[in-house]
Amino acid sequence: MKKAKAKQEKKRDKGEKKVEKKGKAFKAMLSGEGVVSNSSEAFNLYSQSRFGEIIKDKIFYSLAEALYLLEKGKLNVYLSKKKLNFNSLMREACDKEKNFHTRYCVYSDLRDRGYIIKTAFKFGADFRVYAKGVKPGEDHAMWIVYPVYENDSLTWHEFSAKNRVAHSTRKRLLIGIVDEEGDVTYYEVEWKRP
């Protein structure tokens, strides 16, 4: 398992990831466990696509959201006065969050597919995913998602706990398995009573 994780880390650090350039990127600051901006562009993006959360007249982004927006050329992230590129923000995020690379692969894949995806730590999961066309606050999330690296293992107890959390929050359980290339395969799990 350690060899696979080391391979994943090396793959993550290879070369600079291409950043898409679409329009003007707005400025945000790495702060604590996330990224924050008070620019009008941040509020516009929140209104359109629900990136971030509004807290005290600022938009707070999870590290996955910020990295995704940086990758798409919509956000410039700074640490003090230093502008971070994709790889440097990825390293910062990996230092702050366990299994960040695996989690980011699932986050970016679901966002690329058109879903709105938010953190779900208060539900005991990694992410919650809204059906296409549904914005948080308008309706409940459809799934809770647990990203798992392909060479990791779960005990039956861990698997059962994840299923129980999904059932108790009235959401469907989605397991996102990330392979060495960063591709994601999803499995939906249902709670059944005989």
Rosetta blueprint (number, residue, H / E / L):
1 M L
2 K H
3 K H
4 A H
5 K H
6 A H
7 K H
8 Q H
9 E H
10 K H
11 K H
12 R H
13 D H
14 K L
15 G L
16 E L
17 K L
18 K L
19 V L
20 E L
21 K L
22 K L
23 G L
24 K L
25 A L
26 F E
27 K E
28 A E
29 M E
30 L E
31 S E
32 G L
33 E L
34 G E
35 V E
36 V E
37 S E
38 N L
39 S L
40 S H
41 E H
42 A H
43 F H
44 N H
45 L H
46 Y H
47 S H
48 Q H
49 S H
50 R L
51 F L
52 G L
53 E E
54 I E
55 I E
56 K L
57 D L
58 K E
59 I E
60 F E
61 Y E
62 S L
63 L H
64 A H
65 E H
66 A H
67 L H
68 Y H
69 L H
70 L H
71 E H
72 K L
73 G L
74 K L
75 L E
76 N E
77 V E
78 Y E
79 L E
80 S L
81 K L
82 K E
83 K E
84 L E
85 N L
86 F H
87 N H
88 S H
89 L H
90 M H
91 R H
92 E H
93 A H
94 C H
95 D H
96 K H
97 E L
98 K L
99 N L
100 F H
101 H H
102 T H
103 R H
104 Y H
105 C H
106 V H
107 Y H
108 S H
109 D H
110 L H
111 R H
112 D H
113 R L
114 G L
115 Y L
116 I E
117 I E
118 K E
119 T E
120 A L
121 F H
122 K H
123 F H
124 G L
125 A L
126 D L
127 F E
128 R E
129 V E
130 Y E
131 A L
132 K L
133 G L
134 V L
135 K L
136 P E
137 G L
138 E L
139 D E
140 H L
141 A L
142 M L
143 W E
144 I E
145 V E
146 Y E
147 P E
148 V E
149 Y E
150 E L
151 N L
152 D L
153 S L
154 L L
155 T L
156 W H
157 H H
158 E H
159 F H
160 S H
161 A H
162 K H
163 N H
164 R H
165 V H
166 A H
167 H H
168 S H
169 T L
170 R L
171 K L
172 R E
173 L E
174 L E
175 I E
176 G E
177 I E
178 V E
179 D L
180 E L
181 E L
182 G L
183 D L
184 V E
185 T E
186 Y E
187 Y E
188 E E
189 V E
190 E L
191 W L
192 K L
193 R L
194 P L
